Amino acid sequence: MEKIRVIIDNKQKAVKIPTGLRMLVRRCCNAVLRMENFEGPAEISVVFVDNEQIHKLNLQYRNKDLATDVLSFPMGENGVYDINHSTGAKILGDIVISMEKAVEQAKRYGHSLEREVGYLTAHSMLHLLGYNHEEGGLAKVRMREKEEQVMVELGLPSTSSYVLDEDEE
């Protein structure tokens, strides 16, 4: 596979980034691109933020007045991407992960922070490649299957369901 550059920036102080988490994010990005038979060099930006920062971004870009776990900012459309002219890499886009939400959700679902951040990265990478689950149905099911396929490949299989009982929502 071609060279994949994953630029990771930690812009929050709420959660200490565990040793190895950056490498896991890079492995996750590579696993998604391999699974999708992505061709050519690629560049992805991943930013760790806190709930306040992601809340502002969610309001600004999606008009949703709440903190969320991850935001995806794709730079391509229909497989056509901007190119970094100094490297020749396709610029896939930006992934913004709320580390506070990742910690909350890891506890909520009973798995590790590493698994949660890996899942959020895989989820967001699929968005950068054009997948969408917003309408639900088969597209949502396919996206979920691909996310889990990556998690299994990375040795982070699901230990619980993401489906919550009504009283947990």
URLINTA-V246185 format. One record per residue. RES is the residue in one small letter. PSI is psi in radians with two decimals (none if undefined). D_FIRST is the distance of its C-alpha to the first C-alpha in whole Angstrom. Layout:
# URLINTA-V246185
RES_PSI_D_FIRST + RES_PSI_D_FIRST
This chain:
# URLINTA-V246185
m_2.60_0 + e_2.96_4 + k_2.27_7 + i_2.15_8 + r_2.09_12 + v_1.96_14 + i_2.06_18 + i_2.28_20 + d_2.24_24 + n_1.90_27 + k_0.45_30 + q_2.78_32 + k_0.03_35 + a_-0.58_36 + v_2.23_33 + k_2.28_32 + i_2.03_28 + p_2.61_28 + t_2.35_26 + g_-0.20_22 + l_-0.69_22 + r_-0.73_20 + m_-0.69_17 + l_-0.76_18 + v_-0.76_17 + r_-0.78_14 + r_-0.69_13 + c_-0.80_14 + c_-0.79_12 + n_-0.72_9 + a_-0.72_11 + v_-0.80_12 + l_-0.67_9 + r_-0.81_7 + m_-0.65_11 + e_0.08_12 + n_0.72_9 + f_2.32_8 + e_2.47_7 + g_2.90_8 + p_2.63_8 + a_2.74_10 + e_2.29_13 + i_2.44_15 + s_2.28_19 + v_2.23_20 + v_2.25_24 + f_2.20_26 + v_3.09_30 + d_3.12_33 + n_-0.67_35 + e_-0.76_37 + q_-0.76_34 + i_-0.53_32 + h_-0.83_36 + k_-0.76_36 + l_-0.71_33 + n_-0.67_34 + l_-0.79_37 + q_-0.77_36 + y_-0.38_33 + r_-0.03_34 + n_0.59_38 + k_2.07_38 + d_1.10_40 + l_2.77_38 + a_2.54_36 + t_3.06_32 + d_-0.70_30 + v_2.52_27 + l_2.51_26 + s_2.33_23 + f_1.49_24 + p_2.48_21 + m_-0.06_21 + g_2.93_20 + e_2.30_22 + n_0.71_21 + g_0.11_17 + v_2.16_19 + y_2.69_18 + d_2.67_19 + i_2.36_18 + n_1.89_18 + h_-0.38_20 + s_-0.41_19 + t_-0.31_16 + g_0.05_15 + a_2.54_13 + k_2.23_14 + i_1.85_16 + l_-0.60_16 + g_-2.87_19 + d_2.47_21 + i_2.25_21 + v_2.08_25 + i_2.22_26 + s_1.97_29 + m_-0.55_30 + e_-0.77_33 + k_-0.68_32 + a_-0.74_30 + v_-0.82_32 + e_-0.82_35 + q_-0.61_33 + a_-0.77_31 + k_-0.79_35 + r_-0.73_36 + y_-0.05_34 + g_0.61_34 + h_3.14_31 + s_2.76_29 + l_-0.65_28 + e_-0.77_25 + r_-0.72_24 + e_-0.82_26 + v_-0.67_23 + g_-0.79_20 + y_-0.82_22 + l_-0.65_23 + t_-0.82_19 + a_-0.78_18 + h_-0.87_21 + s_-0.67_20 + m_-0.71_17 + l_-0.67_18 + h_-0.74_20 + l_-0.48_18 + l_0.08_17 + g_-0.01_20 + y_2.60_21 + n_2.30_25 + h_0.03_27 + e_-0.61_30 + e_-0.14_32 + g_-2.66_32 + g_-2.58_32 + l_-0.65_29 + a_-0.70_27 + k_-0.73_27 + v_-0.80_27 + r_-0.74_24 + m_-0.76_22 + r_-0.75_24 + e_-0.73_23 + k_-0.71_19 + e_-0.82_20 + e_-0.61_21 + q_-0.76_19 + v_-0.75_16 + m_-0.72_19 + v_-0.76_20 + e_-0.62_17 + l_0.02_17 + g_0.45_21 + l_0.96_22 + p_2.77_24 + s_2.37_27 + t_-0.09_30 + s_3.00_32 + s_2.58_33 + y_0.00_32 + v_2.13_35 + l_2.58_38 + d_2.73_42 + e_-0.60_44 + d_-0.18_45 + e_-0.30_42 + e_none_41
